[in-house]
Amino acid sequence: MSRKFDRAAIMRDAHGRFRDGRRLGLGWSWSQCLKTAWAAARLRREWEERRPTPAISARNHSSLARRAA
């Protein structure tokens, strides 16, 4: 199943990169910042898909332990 990217979050990330690059005098162009923001979003998605989901047990989760007691 193909999930859509959060384009607004990618644009905010690109804007932050552009603003920080200007502030630091790095001379990054808007297109470079946008390209790296998209690449970071893709990497984040790949990492989330490969990350194993932890099983919640009553011992490891405080609210479940209170209910079981």
Summary of the structure (lengths in Angstrom):
residues: 69
radius of gyration: 19.2
end to end distance: 40.2
largest distance: 59.6
contacts: 131
relative contact order: 0.12
helix: 67%
strand: 0%
